[in-house]
C-alpha cells in the first residue's frame, strides 16, 4: 500500500548541492487530507537599515500567518529579492535574523521556505543564502535552480515545481528603472540552466507542472514583460503544457492567462506599486486581475492543489481575498511525448 506521506525530492545538476527530504504525514498532523497548500511570496526583503522591515512586510507576514493557520499551508515559495537592496554579505549576515527570522515568527509560518534569488540578491552573495540552508531548519535553498516533486496526499496525483534563477538566465537589472535585464553574465551558465529546464519539462508527467522564477514573463507594471523570458521560457511553458508560472519582481499582484497557462505575479511582500505603464504590452484579454493599491498593505497568493484542480487565491494584508483563479490538471501529455 502506498504511503500517505507527501514526498518531495529536490534535484539539481550533478555535482552541485542537492538533497532529499520528506514531509511529515500531513493526515496525521491534521493539517491536510487530500491536497497540497502553499503560499507564494515575492519581493519581501525588508530594508538594509533600521528597522530592517517595512510596514507592508510586517502586515503581510501577519496575514500570511493567519492564512496559513486558517486555510492551511505546507510550505512557502519565496520568489526572490529576499534582502533589499544588495542581498547579504555572508552566511552570518544579521539580515537573516532581522528581516527573516524575527519577522515571520508565528508557528504557522514555521514550515519549509523554498527560496530562489532575485536581482537584489544577486547584488550580494547568493551562495551565502544557499549556505544558510545549513543553519535554518525552514530555509531550503539547495542551488540556484532546482526541482521539487510532490505526491498529493491520499490521491494518485502529483505536483512538480521547478525553481529557476532568472537572473542567471537573463542578467541583472536596475529595479528603480524601467529596464530589461542586461543579458546573462555567463552565456554558458545561462544555456546550461535552459537545457536543464527543457530536460526537466520534457520528462515531467506530473498532473500539475509549475515553474517559478523572479522575473515575470508577462506583467503590465513597471518592469513589464521580460523579453528574455518571452523568447526563451514562454515557448517551453506552452510546448510542455505547464500549469502556471509564478514570479515577483513587480511590486503588486497580477493574474494573467495565456493558452491555458496561469501567470501569477506575487511581488507585494514589502512594497506596493500601482504602476500600469506596460498594460498595452500584454495582449488584450490576457490580464484577469491587478492590484497595486498601497492601502491594501501588501499581499501574497495562497495555492491549493488537489486531485481535480489548482486554486490560486490572491490575498491582501488587510485580510480579504481579492481574486481567485482555478486551473485544471494537465491533460493530453502523450502529445508532449511527440516533442521529446
C-alpha positions as CSV (number, residue, x, y, z in Angstrom):
1,X,0.0,0.0,0.0
2,X,1.4,3.4,-1.0
3,X,2.5,5.6,1.9
4,X,0.2,8.6,2.6
5,X,3.2,10.8,3.0
6,X,3.6,13.7,0.7
7,X,7.1,13.3,-0.7
8,X,9.3,16.0,-2.0
9,X,12.6,15.3,-3.9
10,X,15.0,18.1,-4.6
11,X,17.3,17.6,-7.5
12,X,19.8,19.8,-9.2
13,X,22.6,19.4,-11.6
14,X,25.1,16.6,-11.0
15,X,28.0,17.8,-8.8
16,X,26.1,20.6,-7.1
17,X,24.4,20.8,-3.8
18,X,21.2,18.6,-3.7
19,X,19.3,16.8,-1.0
20,X,16.2,14.7,-0.4
21,X,13.6,15.3,2.3
22,X,10.1,14.2,3.0
23,X,7.2,16.0,4.6
24,X,5.6,14.6,7.8
25,X,2.4,12.6,7.2
26,X,0.0,15.6,6.8
27,X,-3.0,13.5,7.6
28,X,-1.5,12.6,10.9
29,X,-0.9,16.3,11.6
30,X,-4.5,17.1,10.7
31,X,-3.4,19.9,8.5
32,X,-4.4,18.4,5.2
33,X,-6.2,15.4,3.9
34,X,-6.2,15.3,0.1
35,X,-4.5,18.5,-1.1
36,X,-1.2,20.4,-1.0
37,X,-1.4,24.1,0.1
38,X,1.3,26.7,0.0
39,X,1.9,30.4,0.0
40,X,3.6,32.4,-2.8
41,X,5.6,35.4,-1.6
42,X,7.9,37.7,-3.6
43,X,9.9,40.8,-3.1
44,X,9.7,40.6,0.7
45,X,13.2,41.6,1.6
46,X,12.8,44.5,4.1
47,X,15.3,47.3,4.3
48,X,19.2,47.5,4.7
49,X,18.9,49.9,7.6
50,X,16.8,50.1,10.9
51,X,14.1,48.9,11.4
52,X,15.1,46.5,8.6
53,X,11.5,45.8,7.7
54,X,8.7,47.8,6.1
55,X,5.1,48.2,7.4
56,X,4.0,46.2,4.3
57,X,6.3,43.3,5.1
58,X,5.1,43.3,8.7
59,X,1.4,43.4,7.8
60,X,1.9,40.8,5.1
61,X,3.7,38.5,7.5
62,X,0.8,38.7,10.0
63,X,-1.8,37.9,7.3
64,X,0.3,35.1,5.9
65,X,0.4,33.5,9.4
66,X,-3.4,33.9,9.7
67,X,-4.0,32.4,6.3
68,X,-1.6,29.5,6.9
69,X,-3.5,28.8,10.1
70,X,-7.0,29.0,8.7
71,X,-6.6,27.8,5.1
72,X,-3.6,25.6,5.6
73,X,0.0,25.9,4.2
74,X,2.5,23.1,3.9
75,X,5.3,25.3,2.7
76,X,6.1,28.8,1.3
77,X,7.7,29.7,-2.1
78,X,9.9,32.8,-1.6
79,X,10.5,34.1,-5.1
80,X,13.4,36.4,-4.8
81,X,14.5,39.9,-3.6
82,X,14.8,38.3,-0.2
83,X,17.1,41.1,1.1
84,X,16.9,44.6,-0.2
85,X,18.9,46.3,-1.7
86,X,22.1,44.4,-2.1
87,X,21.4,40.9,-0.7
88,X,23.6,39.6,2.1
89,X,27.4,39.6,2.5
90,X,27.9,36.2,4.1
91,X,26.0,33.4,5.9
92,X,26.4,35.2,9.2
93,X,24.9,38.5,7.9
94,X,22.4,39.8,10.5
95,X,19.9,40.4,7.8
96,X,18.9,36.8,8.0
97,X,17.8,37.4,11.6
98,X,16.3,40.9,11.4
99,X,14.5,40.6,8.0
100,X,13.5,37.0,8.1
101,X,13.7,35.1,11.4
102,X,12.4,38.0,13.5
103,X,9.5,38.8,11.1
104,X,7.9,35.5,10.2
105,X,7.8,34.3,13.8
106,X,4.3,32.7,14.0
107,X,4.0,28.9,14.4
108,X,2.0,28.6,11.2
109,X,5.0,30.0,9.2
110,X,7.5,27.6,10.8
111,X,7.2,25.5,7.7
112,X,9.6,24.9,4.8
113,X,10.5,28.0,2.8
114,X,11.7,27.1,-0.7
115,X,13.8,30.0,-1.9
116,X,15.2,31.4,-5.1
117,X,17.2,34.6,-5.7
118,X,16.1,37.9,-7.3
119,X,18.1,40.7,-8.9
120,X,18.7,42.4,-5.5
121,X,20.0,39.1,-4.0
122,X,22.5,38.9,-6.9
123,X,23.9,42.3,-6.0
124,X,25.2,40.5,-2.9
125,X,26.2,36.9,-2.1
126,X,23.7,34.3,-3.3
127,X,26.0,31.5,-2.2
128,X,25.6,32.7,1.3
129,X,21.8,32.4,1.0
130,X,22.3,28.9,-0.3
131,X,24.6,28.1,2.6
132,X,22.0,29.5,5.1
133,X,20.0,26.3,4.4
134,X,22.5,24.6,6.7
135,X,21.8,27.0,9.6
136,X,18.0,27.3,9.4
137,X,15.6,24.4,9.6
138,X,13.0,26.1,7.5
139,X,15.2,27.8,4.8
140,X,15.6,25.5,1.8
141,X,17.8,26.8,-1.0
142,X,19.8,23.9,-2.3
143,X,21.1,25.5,-5.5
144,X,20.4,28.5,-7.8
145,X,17.8,26.4,-9.6
146,X,16.2,23.0,-8.6
147,X,13.2,20.8,-9.0
148,X,10.6,19.6,-6.4
149,X,8.2,16.7,-6.9
150,X,5.3,16.1,-4.6
151,X,2.6,13.4,-4.2
152,X,-0.8,14.9,-3.3
153,X,-1.8,13.1,-0.2
154,X,-4.4,10.3,-0.5
155,X,-4.5,10.6,-4.3
156,X,-2.6,9.3,-7.2
157,X,-1.9,12.8,-8.4
158,X,1.4,14.6,-8.5
159,X,2.8,18.1,-8.5
160,X,6.1,19.3,-9.8
161,X,7.6,22.8,-9.1
162,X,10.7,23.9,-11.0
163,X,12.5,26.8,-9.3
164,X,14.6,28.9,-11.7
165,X,17.2,31.6,-11.4
166,X,16.0,34.1,-13.9
167,X,18.9,36.5,-13.1
168,X,21.4,33.9,-14.2
169,X,19.2,33.2,-17.2
170,X,18.6,36.8,-18.3
171,X,21.0,39.1,-16.4
172,X,20.6,41.7,-13.7
173,X,18.6,44.9,-13.9
174,X,18.1,48.1,-12.1
175,X,15.0,47.8,-10.0
176,X,14.4,51.5,-10.0
177,X,14.4,52.0,-13.7
178,X,12.1,50.7,-16.4
179,X,14.9,48.4,-17.6
180,X,15.1,45.0,-19.2
181,X,17.7,42.6,-17.8
182,X,21.1,43.3,-19.3
183,X,21.9,39.8,-20.5
184,X,23.5,36.9,-18.6
185,X,26.9,37.4,-17.1
186,X,27.8,33.9,-18.3
187,X,26.1,32.6,-21.5
188,X,27.5,29.2,-20.7
189,X,25.7,29.2,-17.3
190,X,22.5,30.5,-18.8
191,X,22.5,27.9,-21.6
192,X,23.2,25.2,-19.0
193,X,20.2,26.2,-17.0
194,X,18.0,26.4,-20.1
195,X,19.0,23.0,-21.2
196,X,18.4,21.6,-17.7
197,X,14.9,23.2,-17.7
198,X,14.0,21.8,-21.1
199,X,15.0,18.3,-20.0
200,X,13.0,18.5,-16.7
201,X,9.9,19.8,-18.5
202,X,10.2,17.2,-21.3
203,X,10.4,14.4,-18.7
204,X,7.6,15.6,-16.4
205,X,4.4,13.5,-16.2
206,X,3.1,15.4,-13.2
207,X,-0.5,16.2,-13.1
208,X,0.4,19.8,-12.2
209,X,3.6,21.4,-13.5
210,X,4.6,24.8,-12.1
211,X,7.6,26.9,-12.9
212,X,8.8,29.7,-10.6
213,X,11.3,32.5,-11.1
214,X,11.8,36.1,-10.0
215,X,11.3,38.0,-13.3
216,X,7.8,37.9,-14.9
217,X,7.1,36.5,-18.3
218,X,4.0,38.8,-18.6
219,X,3.4,42.0,-16.5
220,X,1.6,45.2,-17.0
221,X,3.5,47.1,-14.3
222,X,6.8,49.0,-14.0
223,X,9.1,46.3,-15.5
224,X,6.7,44.9,-18.0
225,X,7.1,41.6,-19.9
226,X,10.6,40.2,-19.7
227,X,11.9,39.9,-23.3
228,X,14.4,37.2,-22.4
229,X,11.7,35.1,-20.9
230,X,9.2,35.7,-23.7
231,X,11.9,34.4,-26.0
232,X,13.3,31.5,-24.0
233,X,10.8,30.4,-21.4
234,X,7.4,31.1,-22.7
235,X,7.7,28.7,-25.7
236,X,8.8,25.9,-23.3
237,X,5.8,26.6,-21.0
238,X,3.5,26.2,-23.9
239,X,5.2,23.3,-25.5
240,X,5.3,21.2,-22.4
241,X,1.9,22.2,-21.1
242,X,2.9,23.9,-17.9
243,X,0.1,24.7,-15.5
244,X,1.4,28.0,-14.3
245,X,4.4,30.3,-14.0
246,X,4.9,32.0,-10.6
247,X,7.0,35.2,-10.1
248,X,7.6,38.5,-8.4
249,X,9.8,41.5,-9.4
250,X,6.9,43.9,-9.9
251,X,5.6,45.0,-6.6
252,X,1.9,44.2,-6.9
253,X,-0.4,41.2,-7.5
254,X,-1.4,40.2,-11.0
255,X,-3.0,37.2,-12.7
256,X,-2.6,36.8,-16.5
257,X,-3.7,33.9,-18.5
258,X,-2.5,32.8,-21.9
259,X,-3.1,29.5,-23.7
260,X,-4.4,27.9,-20.6
261,X,-1.3,28.8,-18.6
262,X,-1.7,30.9,-15.5
263,X,0.9,33.7,-14.9
264,X,0.9,34.6,-11.2
265,X,2.8,37.8,-10.2
266,X,3.1,37.9,-6.4
267,X,5.6,40.7,-5.7
268,X,3.8,42.6,-2.9
269,X,5.6,41.3,0.1
270,X,7.4,44.5,1.0
271,X,6.3,47.4,-1.3
272,X,3.2,48.2,-3.3
273,X,3.3,49.8,-6.8
274,X,0.2,50.8,-8.7
275,X,2.2,51.4,-12.0
276,X,0.5,50.0,-15.1
277,X,2.7,51.6,-17.7
278,X,3.1,48.4,-19.7
279,X,-0.6,47.5,-19.9
280,X,-0.5,47.8,-23.7
281,X,2.3,45.3,-24.0
282,X,0.2,42.5,-22.6
283,X,-2.3,41.3,-25.3
284,X,-5.9,42.3,-24.8
285,X,-7.8,39.9,-22.7
286,X,-4.8,38.2,-21.1
287,X,-5.0,40.3,-17.8
288,X,-7.6,39.0,-15.4
289,X,-6.6,40.7,-12.2
290,X,-4.3,43.5,-10.9
291,X,-3.9,45.2,-7.6
292,X,-1.1,47.6,-6.6
293,X,-3.1,49.7,-4.1
294,X,-0.8,50.6,-1.2
295,X,-3.9,50.8,1.0
296,X,-4.1,47.0,1.0
297,X,-0.7,46.9,2.8
298,X,0.7,44.2,0.5
299,X,-0.3,40.7,-0.2
300,X,0.6,37.2,-1.5
301,X,-1.0,34.2,-3.1
302,X,-2.4,31.1,-1.5
303,X,-2.4,28.0,-3.7
304,X,-4.3,24.7,-3.1
305,X,-3.7,21.7,-5.4
306,X,-6.0,18.7,-5.2
307,X,-6.8,15.8,-7.5
308,X,-9.2,17.8,-9.6
309,X,-7.8,21.4,-9.8
310,X,-5.4,24.0,-8.6
311,X,-6.9,27.1,-7.0
312,X,-4.9,30.4,-6.7
313,X,-6.3,33.0,-4.2
314,X,-4.8,36.5,-4.1
315,X,-5.0,37.8,-0.5
316,X,-4.3,41.3,0.7
317,X,-2.7,42.0,4.1
318,X,-5.8,43.8,5.3
319,X,-7.4,40.4,5.4
320,X,-9.6,39.8,2.4
321,X,-9.4,37.7,-0.7
322,X,-9.1,39.8,-3.8
323,X,-9.3,37.3,-6.7
324,X,-9.5,33.6,-7.2
325,X,-8.4,31.6,-10.3
326,X,-8.8,27.9,-11.0
327,X,-6.5,25.9,-13.2
328,X,-7.2,22.3,-14.3
329,X,-4.7,19.4,-14.2
330,X,-2.6,18.8,-17.3
331,X,-4.1,16.5,-20.0
332,X,-3.0,15.0,-23.3
333,X,0.5,14.5,-22.1
334,X,1.0,12.0,-24.9
335,X,1.2,15.0,-27.2
336,X,4.2,16.2,-25.2
337,X,6.0,12.9,-26.0
338,X,6.0,13.8,-29.6
339,X,8.4,16.7,-28.9
340,X,10.9,14.6,-26.9
